[in-house]
Each structure stands twice: as structure tokens, then as C-alpha cells.
Amino acid sequence: MVLVGQVGPVPELNTAPLVRGNRRIAGSLIGGIAETQEMLAFCASKDVLPEVEMIRMDEINEAYDRMERSDVHYRFFIDMASLGTSVAG
């Protein structure tokens, strides 16, 4: 298991399953480019998609308030079409 980012305090850890199963835990504050690409390739091959909540640009203040109240279940994704202008690619 690789933990990417801080997960907060962890309750007491029983290491017996780790030792007996020849498993390990590693951690990084950020994943490197190679690890990120590997994870994206794995997700694409397994059709694993992120769970997001799409919001319009005019809902951004409400989204921020919800974040402050810890009322967010998924990552917010801003629908750029709601800006009313086309984005050149």
C-alpha cells in the first residue's frame, strides 16, 4: 500500500498481517511522474473513473461554503462551458 499525501492520525497498527503476508506500507507527500502515469494507465485499463460533483461557475461560492462546512462528498469539477465563452484549445 502506498499512501500519497497526509492521511492524518492513524490508529494503532497491527503489523502481524504485514509481516506474515510479506506486505509493506510506503508513503510520499506527492507521487512522482512515473507513479502518476502508472496509476493513470491502470485506471484507464480498468475503467476506473473519478467521482466528482460537477458545478457551474456561478455556484463556486456555494461550493466554497460547502467545503468550509465539510459538506463535500466528491471533488468539485467546474463545468467550463458554464463560463459562457469558448475555451480555445
C-alpha positions, -999 to +999 in steps of 0.1 A: +000+000+000+013+034-009-001+064+009+002+096-011-004+127+010-011+131+047-039+109+059-040+122+095-035+103+127-036+066+122-050+043+150-027+016+165-014-006+137-013-044+139+018-053+120+013-091+121-007-092+088+020-071+071+049-094+083+031-127+076+018-116+042+052-101+031+034-068+026+046-032+031+034+003+035+052+032+019+044+069+017+051+100-002+039+136+001+034+135-036+037+109-063+063+112-090+056+115-127+063+078-133+040+067-105+013+091-116+014+078-152+014+042-139-017+049-118-035+067-147-027+038-171-040+013-145-072+033-140-077+036-178-072-002-183-098-010-155-122+018-164-118+034-130-132+069-131-131+097-105-162+105-086-168+142-089-196+167-084-200+190-114-208+226-106-214+257-127-191+287-124-219+307-107-220+280-080-184+284-069-192+305-038-217+279-026-192+252-033-166+270-012-191+274+017-199+237+015-162+229+016-159+251+048-188+231+063-172+197+053-203+191+032-184+178+002-185+141-008-165+143-040-141+166-056-157+196-073-153+199-110-162+232-126-181+229-159-161+253-181-190+255-205-208+275-178-184+304-183-204+314-214-173+317-236-155+291-256-121+280-245-096+278-273-076+246-274 
